Structures are given as C-alpha cells and as structure tokens.
Amino acid sequence: MKRILDLENQVTALRTRNAELQAEVDAAHEALRQAAVARRAGVPANKLPVLRQELAGQSVVVWRRGR
C-alpha cells in the first residue's frame, strides 16, 4: 500500500513539474514572438525580453526543425 501511495505522489509531482515546464516553454514562445515583432519594428536584437529572473544560471534549449 505504501508503494502505491509513493507512486501516486510521484505521479502528482511529475505532473506538476510538467505543467511548470510547459508554462516556461509557452513563455519562451511568447518572448520569441515579441522579439520577432520588435525586430520587424526596428528594435535592436539585444533588447530581447527577460523570461524570469529566478531562472538565471539555468539553461534553456530551443530546438528548431530543419527547413
């Protein structure tokens, strides 16, 4: 019984983390969209929006499919 409860707790924690990561990906997509709009408007590329300060020191990898 304890093992089942532990596994249920682990699933809940993983679902929560997955939702957090999805929110970060959505925020990154929005930031990239805003950056593309700004670039078309003539704003310099070094003025990209900051996603979240508490992510400093962490890495985000964005994969793009080949054309």
C-alpha positions in Angstrom: 0.0 0.0 0.0 2.8 2.4 0.9 4.5 1.8 -2.5 1.2 2.7 -4.3 0.9 5.9 -2.3 4.5 6.8 -3.0 4.0 6.2 -6.8 0.8 8.3 -6.7 2.7 11.1 -5.0 5.5 10.8 -7.6 3.0 11.0 -10.5 1.4 14.1 -8.9 4.9 15.7 -8.5 5.8 14.9 -12.1 2.5 16.3 -13.5 3.1 19.5 -11.5 6.7 19.8 -12.9 5.4 19.0 -16.4 2.9 21.9 -16.1 5.6 24.2 -14.9 7.9 23.3 -17.8 5.1 23.7 -20.3 4.4 27.2 -18.9 8.1 28.1 -19.3 8.0 26.8 -22.9 4.9 28.8 -23.6 6.6 31.9 -22.1 9.6 31.3 -24.2 7.5 31.1 -27.4 5.7 34.3 -26.4 9.0 36.1 -25.8 10.4 34.9 -29.1 7.2 36.1 -30.8 7.5 39.5 -29.1 11.2 39.7 -30.1 10.3 38.9 -33.7 7.7 41.7 -33.7 10.2 44.1 -32.1 12.9 43.2 -34.6 10.5 43.9 -37.5 9.8 47.3 -35.8 13.5 48.1 -35.7 14.3 47.4 -32.0 17.9 46.2 -31.7 18.3 42.4 -31.1 20.0 42.9 -27.7 16.7 44.2 -26.3 15.1 40.8 -26.0 12.6 40.3 -23.2 13.8 38.5 -20.0 11.6 35.5 -19.2 12.1 35.1 -15.4 14.9 36.4 -13.2 14.9 33.2 -11.0 16.0 31.2 -14.0 19.4 32.9 -14.0 22.1 30.4 -14.3 19.9 27.8 -15.8 19.9 26.8 -19.5 17.0 26.6 -21.9 17.4 24.7 -25.2 15.1 25.6 -28.1 15.1 23.1 -30.9 14.1 24.1 -34.4 13.3 21.6 -37.1 15.4 21.9 -40.3 13.8 23.6 -43.2 
